[in-house]
């Protein structure tokens, strides 16, 4: 009988093999960023309106709606892609896209540009979310997966609940999210799992 083979351990950029708990921490940071941005703008809308000289409410509402619609629409599609391609690279691509779009949002000079960059930001978030859960399932042994997923879901929910509080500072310091995303990219190199299923 051939010996069982296990998937290679995850790697963190420049730091050797990552433990499952390190992988959990990495992907939870990404999911926190994605969930924060789903709600964080609500509290900053009055400041955004002042910055753009009080645009029409219909136009301003798309700053919120564009992110939510694109995020929801792409979750399933990107989840399918995550099953077919390397999850580590997909996760990193999502973080990079989210970070670049966040920086573009901070420098947007019109509501239309802000809405477009928010849609791109949502695409990065939608890519991070399904790949992060795939990385968790590939990194943890079967007996630890349920606990890891519960922690992942709890942290994502907590980020959504905290978003209005964080949003109080959001527009006054628009560099926060790009810096957080950039820090995330410099720290991680995601797990190298491909077609690893529970």
CORRA-V447248 format. One record per backbone hydrogen bond with DSSP energy under -0.5 kcal/mol. CO is the residue of the C=O (numbers start at 1). NH is the residue of the N-H. If there is no record, write none. Layout:
co->{CO	CO}
nh->{NH	NH}
This chain:
co->{10	12	16	19	20	21	22	23	24	25	26	27	28	29	30	31	32	33	34	35	35	36	36	39	41	41	42	44	45	46	47	48	49	50	56	57	58	59	60	60	61	61	62	64	65	66	67	68	69	70	71	72	74	75	76	77	78	79	80	80	81	81	86	87	88	89	90	91	92	93	94	95	96	97	98	99	100	101	102	103	104	105	110	111	112	113	114	115	116	117	118	119	120	121	122	123	124	125	126	127	128	129	130	131	132	133	134	135	136	141	141	142	142	144	145	146	147	148	149	150	151	152	153	154	155	156	157	158	159	162	162	163	164	165	166	166	167	169	171	173	174	175	176	177	178	179	180	181	182	183	184	191	193	193	195}
nh->{18	15	12	23	24	25	26	27	28	29	30	31	32	33	34	35	36	37	38	38	39	39	40	42	44	45	45	48	49	50	51	52	54	53	60	61	62	62	63	64	64	65	66	68	69	70	71	72	73	74	75	76	78	79	80	81	82	83	83	84	84	85	90	91	92	93	94	95	96	97	98	99	100	101	102	103	104	105	106	107	107	108	114	115	116	117	118	119	120	121	122	123	124	125	126	127	128	129	130	131	132	133	134	135	136	137	138	139	140	144	145	145	146	148	149	150	151	152	153	154	155	156	157	158	159	160	161	162	163	165	166	167	168	168	169	170	171	173	174	176	178	179	180	181	182	183	184	185	186	187	188	193	87	88	197}
